[in-house]
Amino acid sequence: MTSEGPVPQRPRSSVALMLFASGLMGALLYFARAAFIPVALAVLFALLLSSPVEALHRRGLPRPVSALLILAIFFGLVGGTVNLLWEPAQAWLAAAPRTSLIIQRKLGPVARVMRRIDVITNRAGHLTEAGADAATAPPKAAPAPADSNGLLTETRTALVAAMTVVILTLFLLTADPLVLARMSATFASHTQASHVLQVFEAVRREVGRYYVTIALINLGLGTATFGAMKALGMPNPLLWGVLAGVLNFIPYVGSATTLIVLAVVALVSFDGVARVLAVTGTYVALATIEGQIVQPLLVGRRLELSPIVVFLALWFGGWFWGIAGIALAIPTLVALKVAAEHSEHGAPLVEFLSPSTGRRLRALGAKLKGRSEKTA
């Protein structure tokens, strides 16, 4: 009870209905992921490539021609990068058995300590299970025969999904924004087509600008990593530079994965601990400069996301859709934040997705304190 009257409560039936609808939607996205993943990837590629398509269209080039041109350039760059890295990646994978032996040799003291701890743990377990009979252990099941058609089935599924992504991306890039706005407006009768078009344009513009800037930053990080690894004598420095640039699209997790990979490669390649520390320390310095100075300076604070929300989105995205879910998690959050900023009732969602700075926490504390004083 407040001075302005009772606070309206949402009916329990509507809350239960929303929870049921959310659970039903989650189950649909999970079990029908083979159908939804290509569509979601096509929407992501269309958002990222729509800005250059619109730029060419404004210069007089027909929209289908500009869409085909931009799509061809994009997949050409991806294919060229894969072809450039194919040989060093194959060489590294071919040396995997020898690399494993070197890691085992260099980590021998640590492995011996862990083995002793395991022996002590097993002895303690045997003391508590003195009356157990080892003969009652179930026999090991024979390995299942390999399915000869499994590889062909997976290859066919992957090719169909790839063609779906390419064709749908081309259709989305070719379509006029007004058509997409009308299609979206049909699913929400209370939303006018002009407002849908405004939100769609804002999402397209901001997401495209955000990822173009991030791509340029990651290109710089990859180039700096390549130069540093080459100067430190790391094998295949180009491979690690590209790996650093690509994985950096995944916040926090990507840079941590790159650091682990570089530490393992340095441990295998060098005998001295100083050079291993030099490799890892150099990458930590580059990643810190990129994350704490360059990215806030070029991207700005407006599209920053809460680290907790980012981690949860990556976790649930990977659990739901695997690698595709991880790739789609961050663009989805950015699009949600941009759409919420252009909505009349989107302020709570913007606050939820934004990082909690000290000033924002103090403002929230003052707001909650004011509400408690009014209630009292």
N, C-alpha and C positions, 0 to 999 in steps of 0.2 A: 504494500500500500504506500503510495507516494502522495505528495501534495497535489499532484495533477490528476489523481484518481487511480484506480486499479490498472495495473499493467495487463494488457490483453494477452491471454494465453492461447497458444495454438492448440486446436483440438487434438486429442491423442490419436483419433482415427486418421487424421491427415499425416501425422508423424509416422504412424505405422505404415500408411500407404506409401510414403516417400521411401522408407527403409525397404519395403518390399520391392518397389520399383527399382531402387538402386541395386539391391541384391540380384534381381532378375536381369538387369542390364549387365552387371558384372559377370554373371554366369554366361550370358549370351556372348559377351566379348571374349571370354576365356575359351569356351567350347567351340565357338565359330571363328577362332583366330585365323585359321587358314584363309577365310574369306575376307576378314576385316584388315589384316596386316597389309596386303597390297593396296587396299583403298587408302588406308592411313598414310602409307609411304608416298602414294601419289599426291595426296593433299599436301604433304610436307614439301615435296619437290616443287609442286605448283606454287606454293607460297614463297619459296626461296627464289624461284626463277621468274616469277610474274613481273617483278620490277624491271628487269632488262627487256622483257617482252613488251611491256607497256611503253618503255622508252623508245624502242624501235618503231612501235606502232604510231607513236606521236610524230615521228619523223617521216611518216608516209608509207612505211612498209606494211603490207597486209598482215593482220594478226596471225593467220595460219603459217605464213612464211617466216615471220619473226619467231613464232613458237618452235617451228622445226629447226631454225638456225640455232637458237639458244639451247635447245635440247641436244642437238648434235654436238655443240661445243662443250656442253657439260659432260656428256657421256664420253666424248673424246678425251677430255682432260682426265676423267676417272680411269679410262682404259690405258691412257699413256702412263699415268702414275703406276698402275698395277704392272704394266709391262716393264717399266724401269726398275721396279723393285723385285720382279719375279726371280731374276738370277741370284741376287744376294740372299733373298729369303730361302730359295731352294738350297743354296750352299750351306746356309746356317742350319736348316733342318736336316740335311744330310750328315752334318757333323754332330747331331744330337746325341748319339750313343757315346761318342768320345767325350762330349761335353758333360754328360751325366757322370762318367767315370772320374773326370777331373773334379767335379763338384763333390763327389763322394770322398775323394782323396783329401781335398782341402778342408772339408767339414768333418774329417775323421774324428778329431778330438771331441767335437760337440756330439757326434753320433754315438761315440763310446759312452759318454756321460748319460745320454738319453737311454741307451741300451741297459746300462746299469740300473737306472731308475725303473725301467720297465721290468727287469728281473726281480728287483725288490718288491715291486707292486704285485707281480705274479706269485711270488712266494707268500706274501701276506694273504692273497686270495686263496691259495691252496690250504693255508692254515684254517681258514674259516669254512672250507668245503672238504674236510678230511674224509667224510663218508661218501663222497661222490664217486660214482663208478664210471670210469672212462669208456668202458665197453658199450655203454648205452648211448653214446653219441651217434646221431643219425648219419648214415653214409652220405658222402658228397654226391650231389646230383651230376649226372653227365652233362657236359656242355651241349647246349642246343645247336643243332646244325644251322649253318649260315643260310640265310634266305638269298637265293641267287637273283630273285626279282626285286629285292629291296632297294639296291642301288639304282636300278632303272626307274623304279617308282619315285624315289626321292628326286632323281634328276628331272624326270618329267614334271613333277610338282614344282620344282624350283624354276624351270623354264616357263611354265604357265604363269607363275606368280610374277616373274620378271617381265614377261610380255604384258601382263595386266597393268603393272606399274607404269611401264612406258606408254602404253596406249591411253590409259586414264589420265596420266600427267599431260599428255598432248591435248586431250580433249579439254581438260581444265584450263590449260594455258590459252587454248584457242577460243574458249567461251568468253562472251562479253560479261563484265562484272554485273550488269543489270540482270542478265539471265540468272547468274548465281544468286543474286539478291532475291529475285522472285522465287527461286527454288527454296531458299532458306525461309522466306516469309510464309510459304505454304505450311510449314511445320509449327508456326507460332502465329495464330490468327490475330493476337493482340499487338503484335509488332508490325509496324508499318514498313513497307519495302524501302523507303528512304532511310530509315534508321538502320535497317539491316545492311544496306549498302554502305552507310557511313562507318559502321563497326567493321564490316568486311574490309573496306579500304584501309582503315586504321590498322587492323591486324596484318594485312598484306604488307603495308608500307613499313610498319615498325619491325615485324619479324624479319622481313627481307633486309632492312637496314642493319638490324642487330646481328644477323648471321653473316652478312658481308663484312661487317667490322670485325666480328670474331674470327672469320676466316683469314682476314689480313693479319690479325694479331697472331693467330696460330701459325701462319706462314712465317712470320718473323721469329716466333719461338722455335719452329722447326729448323729454320736457317741458322739461328744462333746455336742450337743444339748440335747441328751438323758440324759447324765450325769448331765448336768446343771439343766435340768428341774426336774430330780429326786431329786437332792440336794435341790432344792427350794420348793419341796413338791407339784409339779404339778401332777394332776391325769393323768394316761395313758402316762407316759413320753416316752415310746417306740413309741407310735403313733405319737407324735410330733417330735421325732427324725427322724423317717422315712419320715414324711411329709417335714421336713426341707431339708433332703438329696435329695428327689425326685424333689421338686419344685425348688431347686437350679440349676437344669439343664436349667431352663428358666432364663436368666440373668435379673436382676433388678426386673422384675415383680414377679418372684418366691420368692425372699427373702422378698419383700414387702408384698406379700400375707401371707407368714409364720408369719411375724411380726404381722399382723392384727389378724390372727387366735390365736396366742399365747396371744395377748392382751385381746381378748374376753374371752378366756378360763381362764386367770388369773383373769379377772374382775368378772367372775362367781364364781370362786373357792375360792377367798380370799376376806376378808372384808377390810383389810387395803390397802391404796393406795401405801404404801412403797413396799409391796410384788409384786404388779402389776408392779411398776416401776423397781423392781429388775429383774423380768422375761423379760420384754421388753428390758431393758438395757443390760442384759446378752446376749440376742440373737443379739442385734445390735453390741455388741463388738465382738462376734464370727463371725458374717457375715462380719464385717469390716476387721478382721484379715484374713479371708479366701479370700476376694475379693481384698484387697490391698497388702497383703504380700505373702500368700501361693500360690495363683493362678498365679500371675506374676512370682514368683520364679520357679514354676514347669512347667507351660505351656510356659512361655516366651512371649515376646512382638510381635513376628512375626505373630501370628494368632489372635491377638487382633482385635476386631471389633469396629467400631464407635457406640457409644451409640444411636445416632439418627437413624442410619441405622438399628440397632437391634430393636429399639422400633417400627419403621415403618414396619419392616418385621414381627414382632409379631402381630401388629395391622392388617395388610392386610392378613397375614396368618390365623388369627382367623376369620376375616370377610369372607374370601374365603372358608376355609375348616374347621372351628371350631377348636376343640382341636387338630385334626390331623395337621392342618395348623400351629398351635403354636408349636407343637412338631417338625415339619419339617423346621421351619423358620431358626433356627440357624445352623443346619447341612448344609442346602442349602447355606447359606452365607459363611460358612467355606470352603465348596467344591468349590464355585465360586472363593474365594480368592486364594486357592491353585492352581486351574486351571489357573487363571490369572497370577500367579507367574511363571508358566511354559509356558506361551505364549509370543510370540514376541511382540504383541501389547496389552498386558494385564496390562501395568503400570498404565494407567488412572483408570482402575477398581480397582486395588490394592490400589491406593491412595484414591479412593472414599470409599472403605470399611474400611480403616484403621482409627483409631482415630486420630484426628487432635491435635498433640502435639505442644508445643510452638516452638520447633525447626523447625517442618515441616511448621507451619504457617509463620515463618520468612523466610524460604526458598521460600515458595510460593509467599510471598510479594515481595521478591527480584526478583523473576522470572518475575512477572507481571510488576514490575517497569522497568526491563530491556526491556521487550517487548514494553512498552509505550515509552521509550526513543528511541528505534529503529524506532517505528512508527512516532515519531515526527521528 
